[in-house]
Amino acid sequence: MPPSDEPRPAIGGAPDRPLAGFRHRGLPEAEPTAEFADRREAVAQLGDALRDLTSRAIGSEVPADVLRSVAEDAQRLAAVLAERQRRLDEPSSVDDLHRGQRWFNPVVGWGNAVAPPMHVEIVDGAVIGSCTLDWRYEGPPTYAHGGISAMLLDQVMGYAAAAAGHPGVTARLEVRYRSTVPLGQPLRLQARLIDVLGVRAALQGSISLASAPDAPLVQAEGRFLALRQEQATRLFGARAADHNLVT
């Protein structure tokens, strides 16, 4: 069950500033040079390959000696990538923090082998996400792990808060599992702001099959909190000023 062949933009692909909740605070906007676009394409190409490799490794029943050979190849390639690593607190060279584009986000980042990745857009005031889950997300046989559903909903509900002008951090997330979420079938996620309670934004979200969008498999309610500057600094350090999470 290799990852689905979702369309991938050559340069875009990560949520833009209005969705991601970033605000311009003196951050330079990444220049859309040919070199920048080429590196993004290369990062996404590697992400595609790693997603395919990981999913096929999970589903593989090749002999043990073949597994060991592949493992040796993977370790050799990991050593190549380790020759130049950014610091943990250093943004990726393909990110655009001014616009809120994070190329290695674990839900939407085309460069992240963990991400499905989920495609996100705004439709009639709601945030709509689409993705297909493969073996990497399996909990019960042939179905997604419940924690994956929570992660996807947290992401899309956070976008909905930001898109409505009330971005913040997740303060509470309540998930109701109505049915199992199958692997290998296109999913539709949706989230919408339902109320604003002072510094807290109330959101609702759901996961359904793309073929049956009105029959939710998982539903969630959440509260997203806009932080005061001192709260953001305490939680996230100096980089908190780069995010539109403060009142």
N, C-alpha and C positions, 0 to 999 in steps of 0.2 A: 504494500500500500504506500507508494511514493507520494510526496506532497502533491496537491492539486496544481494544475497549471493555471494559476491566477495571473491576470495581466499585470505586468510590472512596468511602471513608467521608467524611462531611462534616467531622468534627473530628479523627478519628484518622488512620491511614494510615501513619505512621512507626512503626518498632519501639518498643515500650515499654521501660522501664528494664531488666527482666530479660533481654531480648534484646540490647539495645544495649551493655550492659556499663558503664553509668554507675552511680555510687554517690553517695548523698547526702553531700556534703561542705560543708554550709552553703549550698548553692544553693537559691534560692527556687523553689518549684514554680509553674509558670505558672497563673494563675487562669483557669478555664474560663468566662470572661465571654462574653456575647453578642457583644461587639465582637471578642474574640479569635477566637471561632469564625467570625465573619463574615469576618475577615481571612484566616484559614486557607482558608476556602472560596474567597475571591477569588484567593488565591495558587494554589490547586490549579486553579481555572478557567483562569487565565492559563497555567499549566503545560500543561494539556490543549490549549489553543489553540496554544501554541508547538510542542508535539510534533506536532500535526496539520499546522501550517504547514511545519515543517521537513521532515517526511516527504513532504508533497505537493510541496514545492520540489524535492526530490531526484528525484521521479518525474515531474516536469512536463516536457512538451515543447511548451509554449505558445511563441508567437513571442518573439523577443528584445526587442521593444519592450514587451511585456507584462511580461517579466521585469524590465526596467529600471523600469517603473512600480511594480511590487510592491516592488522594492528601495528606491525612494524612499519609499514608504509605510512600510516597515520602519525605515528610518533616521529618519523623522519620529517614529515611535512609540518608538524607542530613546531619542531626545532627551527625550521626555516622562518616561520612566522614570529618566533620568539626573538629573532635577531634584533628587532626594533619594536619595542612595546611602549605605549603611552602610559603615563601615570594614571592611577585610579581616579584622581581628581582632575584629570586633563580631558577636555572635550575631544571627541574624535575630529579629525580633519575633514570629515564629510558631513559633520553636523552644521546646522545653521541655527544657533541659539536665538538670534534676533527674530527669526520666523518660527521658532519652536519645532524645528525639524531635527529629530533624533533618529539617526540611521540604525542604531543598535537597540532600540526599544524592544523588549521581549514579547510584545504583542503585535506591533505594527512595523517593526524595523526590518527592512529587506536584507540588511547585513547580518542579522542575528539568526543563528541556526535554530534557536529555541522558538522564534516567532512563527505563527502559521504561514505567512503574516496576514493580519487582518487589514482589509481596505476600508476606509472610513470616509463618509461624506455627510453633508447636511441636507436633509430633505424636509421641506415644510416645517422648519423649526426643530425637527428631531434629528438626532445623530443616528445614522444607520451604518452598521458594520457588516461586513461579509467575509467569511473564511470557510475553509474546510479543514477538519482536523484529521490527522493520520495517526499511525501507531505511536508516535512520540507522546501522545496525550492520553494513552489508554489507561483506564482504571479497570472497571469490570470488562471482561472480554468483549471486544468490538464496540465498546462505549467509552466516552471521555471520562476522565477523572473529574470528580466534582470540584476539586480545587481549581482546575483549568477554567471551568465555567465562571467561578467567582473572579478569577483574574481577568478574563475577557470582559465581564460586566463592569468591573471596577474601572477598566480603561475607557470603555465607551461612555460610562456615566460621568467620568471625569471630563471627557470631551464635551458632553452635553452641558455640564455646569459652566465650563469655560466659554462655549459657544453662546450661551445665554447671558454672558457678561458677569458670571459669578464663579470664577475659578477658585479652587482651593484644594486642600488635601483631604483625603478620605478620613472622616471622623467615625463613621459607622456604615457598615454594609451588612444588610440582612438578606440572605438568599433563601428562596423557597424552591426546592427541587420537585417539580410536578411530574417529570418523566425523565427517562434517560436521554442523553445527547449522543447520537450515533456518530461513529467515525465514518469518514469517506463520503459524507453527504453535505452539500452546500448549506451553510447556516446563515441565518439573518439575525443580527443583534440590533436592538434599537433602545434608545434612551432619551428621556425628555425631562426638563426641569418642570416641577409641579408646584413649588412654593419657595419663598425666600423667608427665612426666619432669622432676622438680624444678620449675623455673620455666617449663618448656616444656610446652604442651599439644599433643598430636598429634591431628590431625583428618583425616577423609576426607570427600570430597565428590564429587558427580557431577551431570551434566546429562543429562537424557533427554527424550524426547517425553512429554507428559502422557498420550498414548494408549498408550505403551509404557514405563512407568516402570522396568521391570526390564531394559531394554536401554540401558545408558549410552552416550551419544555422546562425552562427555568425562568423565574422572575426574581427581581431584586428591588429593594428600596435602600436608599443611601442618603447620608448627610455629608456634605463637603464643606469644610470649614475654611473661611478666609482668615489667614493668620495676621496678627500684628507683627511688625517688623522684628521686635525682640523675640517673638515666638519662632518666627521663621529662622532667625539667626541661630537660636538655640538648637533647633532641630537639624538644620541643614548647613550651618556655618556661613561663611562669607558668600558662598554662591547663591544663597537665598535671595539676594538682591537681583539675581538674574531672572527670577521667576515672578510671574504675576499671581502670587499667592497671598499677598499682604493687603491689609486694609489701609 
